[in-house]
Amino acid sequence: MNLKTPLLFFLFLCFTQIGIGQTKTIAKQDAIRTFQTSDGVPLFLKVSGKGDVCIFVHGGPGAWSKSFEEFGGNVLEDKLTMCYYDQRGCGRSGSPADNNYSMDRMIDDIEEIRIHLKTDKVFVIGHSFGGILATKYAEKYPQHVKGLILLNATLDINDSLLNQIAFMGKTLGKDFTVKSKDSILSTFFEAKQQIKKADLDYKMLSDNRATVEKLDSIDNSEKRNSSFAQHALSGPLYFSDFTKETASIKVPTLIISGTKDNNIGPEHYRLFKFPNQEVKIINGGHILYYEQNKEFKNAIEGFVRSRK
């Protein structure tokens, strides 16, 4: 199955105890381990790099951390101890026996990883759909967040779907009319089917077909768990508009958005109202960590330095 759009994966089927207020700096390491959550779910977890701890929260729902790590995200290991984990029901991780994919449970998985790493404060990067989980983590556990980084992230899936529908219509020269909020998904499916038939669906991620093919080669490199993709969005929870909550989240926040991110929407970031936010606009699409790797790295490293 060719999964070219991480945000829409669900539509088809990220040591020593220290004192409060400090951030643990971990020496260079590269350890792959299985971390077990308090409710018994084994999560894939890889820790690599040096410096302040940073947990990467991948997109989907249902993607994994491997494509980010191997497709350019690992350049951050120069200055950060990167923690790549696959969410429950995703990638190389196991699934909960009770299919518990509630928001609180997903957020507490991140918190349990932080505790496992014995560090008081962490940076958190949320990519694509992962922006929702990363933001909700920062909202629930602000005392443990040194900085929140939203990379091509959505905080309102419906808004991003409407952007995709409009982009596909423009690309195909057709008008896909959304009659009501309840018809967003059906209209999306119609547009997606037609753009895929025209072999232009790669444009949702990048202008460069070869770039998307390279991403696909990583995503198709091994069998992945798809349980989260199948169960997570059976209800309305993850379709909420989380942009409304950003005004009350006071942790330092870096927002990175691509000028041609037709997956999330190039103007979606304007809906974010974090009191302590800075915005970095980069010329590129949804995979800025590969397309504009140096600029992506410099933006995050500059933000990390500012938090010293």
Wavefront OBJ file of the C-alpha trace (Angstrom):
o trace
v 0.000 0.000 0.000
v 1.483 3.305 -1.066
v 0.964 5.812 1.761
v 2.008 9.130 0.294
v 0.203 11.430 2.729
v 1.137 11.006 6.419
v -1.632 13.273 7.715
v -4.202 11.170 5.870
v -2.873 7.735 6.713
v -5.937 7.160 8.873
v -8.184 7.755 5.943
v -6.818 4.639 4.301
v -6.589 2.311 6.712
v 9.843 10.717 19.729
v 20.522 9.065 32.549
v 20.236 10.417 35.695
v 17.510 11.948 37.858
v 17.871 15.744 38.111
v 16.330 18.568 40.070
v 13.243 20.570 39.198
v 13.790 23.293 36.603
v 16.760 21.563 34.974
v 17.062 19.763 31.675
v 19.119 16.626 31.500
v 21.932 16.691 28.955
v 22.748 13.196 27.777
v 26.062 12.226 26.220
v 26.221 10.832 22.698
v 24.369 7.541 22.499
v 22.396 5.393 20.123
v 20.147 2.915 21.854
v 17.146 1.071 20.459
v 14.876 -0.361 23.094
v 11.321 -1.422 23.683
v 9.589 0.749 26.241
v 6.532 -0.662 27.984
v 3.792 1.717 29.040
v 1.991 1.501 32.373
v -0.907 -0.279 30.664
v 1.387 -2.862 29.102
v 1.847 -1.637 25.523
v 5.364 -2.109 24.060
v 6.502 1.014 22.218
v 9.437 1.227 19.823
v 11.890 3.791 21.199
v 15.255 4.873 19.815
v 17.478 7.395 21.605
v 20.327 8.956 19.653
v 22.410 12.127 19.781
v 23.720 14.466 22.457
v 22.425 17.482 24.317
v 18.991 18.380 25.618
v 16.361 15.672 25.314
v 13.861 16.057 22.477
v 10.910 13.726 21.941
v 9.691 13.479 18.342
v 5.948 12.920 17.903
v 5.223 11.601 14.414
v 2.169 12.183 12.290
v -0.551 10.005 10.858
v -2.531 8.995 12.761
v -0.739 5.756 12.030
v 2.604 6.788 10.592
v 5.919 6.179 12.401
v 9.170 7.878 13.404
v 11.477 6.051 10.974
v 10.801 8.225 7.937
v 11.519 11.453 9.850
v 14.710 10.061 11.381
v 16.161 8.570 8.202
v 14.944 11.259 5.807
v 16.758 14.175 7.432
v 15.465 14.586 10.968
v 18.556 12.928 12.416
v 20.639 16.048 11.670
v 19.225 17.361 14.948
v 21.294 14.766 16.826
v 24.274 17.170 16.634
v 22.710 19.327 19.361
v 19.849 17.257 20.755
v 19.343 13.826 22.252
v 16.591 12.712 19.895
v 13.995 10.259 21.130
v 12.171 8.609 18.253
v 9.170 6.557 19.307
v 6.333 4.950 17.396
v 2.951 5.687 18.950
v 0.842 2.821 20.222
v -0.761 0.970 17.356
v 1.764 2.443 14.919
v 4.887 1.347 13.078
v 7.049 -0.962 15.152
v 5.028 -0.575 18.382
v 2.402 -2.867 19.833
v -1.322 -2.272 20.251
v -3.373 -1.919 23.431
v -5.567 -4.933 24.128
v -8.479 -2.610 24.928
v -7.909 -0.351 21.899
v -7.303 2.616 24.205
v -6.281 5.467 21.913
v -7.809 8.237 23.999
v -6.123 11.634 24.038
v -5.076 11.298 27.677
v -3.554 7.866 27.051
v -1.613 9.041 23.990
v -0.321 12.054 25.946
v 0.613 9.962 28.969
v 2.694 7.693 26.723
v 4.882 10.733 26.020
v 5.022 11.587 29.715
v 6.011 8.032 30.631
v 8.834 8.155 28.082
v 10.063 11.392 29.690
v 10.005 9.762 33.123
v 11.750 6.671 31.733
v 14.534 8.890 30.391
v 14.913 10.486 33.852
v 14.856 14.042 32.581
v 12.787 16.855 34.055
v 12.251 18.989 30.969
v 12.180 18.126 27.292
v 11.744 19.703 23.903
v 8.839 18.192 21.990
v 8.551 18.197 18.186
v 5.150 17.462 16.667
v 5.007 16.840 12.923
v 1.759 16.879 10.930
v -0.995 15.169 13.015
v 1.639 14.777 15.750
v 1.196 18.496 16.373
v -2.093 17.754 18.112
v -0.519 15.266 20.529
v 2.537 17.452 21.154
v 0.375 20.512 21.843
v -1.962 18.619 24.163
v 1.109 17.277 25.998
v 2.403 20.829 26.459
v -1.023 21.856 27.713
v -1.217 19.028 30.269
v 2.440 18.990 31.361
v 3.807 22.532 30.778
v 6.201 22.158 33.717
v 8.066 19.476 31.778
v 8.280 21.269 28.418
v 11.322 23.401 27.694
v 10.051 24.169 24.214
v 7.294 23.061 21.848
v 8.145 22.773 18.141
v 5.330 22.426 15.617
v 6.680 21.287 12.265
v 4.179 21.426 9.391
v 1.598 20.637 12.048
v -2.178 20.670 12.016
v -4.250 21.573 15.040
v -7.533 21.296 13.151
v -7.844 18.299 10.839
v -11.030 19.589 9.218
v -9.343 22.855 8.257
v -6.442 20.915 6.736
v -8.820 18.641 4.828
v -10.613 21.657 3.395
v -7.247 23.006 2.247
v -6.446 19.698 0.581
v -9.795 19.604 -1.174
v -9.265 23.130 -2.511
v -5.727 22.308 -3.654
v -6.798 19.120 -5.414
v -9.590 20.996 -7.153
v -7.167 23.668 -8.351
v -4.647 21.062 -9.497
v -7.262 19.114 -11.435
v -9.196 22.154 -12.674
v -12.354 20.924 -10.955
v -14.725 22.231 -8.312
v -15.186 19.913 -5.332
v -17.967 21.555 -3.347
v -18.192 20.933 0.390
v -21.860 21.369 1.219
v -21.524 20.995 4.987
v -19.054 19.999 7.699
v -20.468 16.485 7.586
v -19.569 16.176 3.902
v -15.879 17.077 4.252
v -14.669 13.469 4.322
v -16.825 12.248 1.452
v -15.758 15.223 -0.672
v -12.140 14.572 0.234
v -12.428 10.929 -0.814
v -13.890 11.963 -4.153
v -11.100 14.476 -4.821
v -8.397 12.098 -3.594
v -9.580 9.352 -5.904
v -9.439 11.672 -8.890
v -6.013 13.182 -8.149
v -4.605 9.703 -7.591
v -6.049 8.571 -10.914
v -4.298 11.549 -12.535
v -1.043 10.439 -10.822
v -0.638 13.849 -9.215
v -1.252 12.952 -5.568
v 2.466 13.300 -4.760
v 1.912 17.057 -4.955
v 0.151 16.915 -1.598
v 3.598 16.479 -0.057
v 6.081 18.022 -2.467
v 6.462 19.498 -5.921
v 9.199 16.937 -6.509
v 7.950 13.460 -7.374
v 11.374 11.911 -6.679
v 11.316 13.284 -3.128
v 7.998 11.580 -2.403
v 9.228 8.349 -3.992
v 12.241 8.387 -1.639
v 9.919 8.896 1.318
v 7.747 6.027 0.113
v 10.777 3.751 -0.077
v 11.400 4.282 3.646
v 7.751 3.916 4.553
v 7.522 0.666 2.611
v 10.798 -0.756 3.968
v 9.139 -2.966 6.569
v 5.744 -4.070 7.798
v 4.013 -1.592 10.091
v 1.280 -1.779 12.695
v -1.825 0.075 11.537
v -4.103 -0.403 14.555
v -4.161 3.286 15.527
v -5.108 4.248 11.995
v -8.034 1.842 12.110
v -9.379 2.766 15.552
v -8.305 6.272 16.529
v -10.737 8.311 14.486
v -13.923 6.328 14.834
v -15.299 9.232 16.887
v -15.106 13.025 16.732
v -12.311 13.518 19.309
v -9.361 14.075 16.982
v -11.466 16.184 14.622
v -11.835 18.936 17.228
v -10.469 22.419 16.581
v -7.471 22.502 18.907
v -6.332 25.913 17.658
v -8.801 27.462 20.116
v -6.771 26.171 23.061
v -3.428 27.610 21.944
v -4.007 31.026 23.558
v -3.785 29.434 27.002
v -0.610 27.382 26.373
v 2.277 29.546 27.526
v 5.300 27.324 26.847
v 7.845 28.742 24.352
v 6.709 27.579 20.914
v 8.402 27.463 17.517
v 6.111 27.089 14.521
v 7.685 25.966 11.249
v 5.479 26.107 8.156
v 6.105 25.469 4.473
v 4.990 27.934 1.820
v 3.819 25.006 -0.320
v 2.550 22.647 2.360
v -0.579 21.501 0.584
v -1.117 18.775 3.164
v -1.657 20.984 6.219
v -2.300 24.258 4.448
v 0.292 27.032 3.943
v -1.795 29.467 6.000
v -2.933 27.033 8.708
v -0.323 28.297 11.181
v -2.114 31.665 11.287
v -4.781 30.002 13.436
v -2.246 29.400 16.239
v -2.282 31.939 19.088
v 0.352 30.716 21.547
v 1.315 33.694 23.793
v 5.031 32.866 23.489
v 5.357 31.765 19.870
v 7.708 32.492 17.022
v 7.072 31.556 13.413
v 9.564 30.405 10.787
v 8.321 30.221 7.207
v 10.388 28.030 4.888
v 10.029 27.727 1.137
v 8.925 24.143 0.659
v 6.230 21.561 1.177
v 5.235 19.089 3.870
v 8.648 17.410 4.161
v 10.793 20.424 5.043
v 13.155 18.262 7.099
v 14.311 16.778 3.766
v 13.486 19.473 1.208
v 15.132 22.297 3.154
v 17.233 20.312 5.617
v 19.770 23.013 6.490
v 17.153 25.706 7.075
v 15.058 23.253 9.090
v 18.079 22.382 11.261
v 19.122 26.010 11.755
v 15.620 27.053 12.796
v 15.354 24.384 15.474
v 18.902 24.778 16.743
v 18.400 28.538 17.039
v 15.235 27.972 19.054
v 17.021 25.471 21.326
v 19.882 27.961 21.924
v 17.357 30.619 22.896
v 16.054 28.348 25.640
v 19.453 28.005 27.379
l 1 2 3 4 5 6 7 8 9 10 11 12 13
l 15 16 17 18 19 20 21 22 23 24 25 26 27 28 29 30 31 32 33 34 35 36 37 38 39 40 41 42 43 44 45 46 47 48 49 50 51 52 53 54 55 56 57 58 59 60 61 62 63 64 65 66 67 68 69 70 71 72 73 74 75 76 77 78 79 80 81 82 83 84 85 86 87 88 89 90 91 92 93 94 95 96 97 98 99 100 101 102 103 104 105 106 107 108 109 110 111 112 113 114 115 116 117 118 119 120 121 122 123 124 125 126 127 128 129 130 131 132 133 134 135 136 137 138 139 140 141 142 143 144 145 146 147 148 149 150 151 152 153 154 155 156 157 158 159 160 161 162 163 164 165 166 167 168 169 170 171 172 173 174 175 176 177 178 179 180 181 182 183 184 185 186 187 188 189 190 191 192 193 194 195 196 197 198 199 200 201 202 203 204 205 206 207 208 209 210 211 212 213 214 215 216 217 218 219 220 221 222 223 224 225 226 227 228 229 230 231 232 233 234 235 236 237 238 239 240 241 242 243 244 245 246 247 248 249 250 251 252 253 254 255 256 257 258 259 260 261 262 263 264 265 266 267 268 269 270 271 272 273 274 275 276 277 278 279 280 281 282 283 284 285 286 287 288 289 290 291 292 293 294 295 296 297 298 299 300 301 302 303 304 305 306 307 308
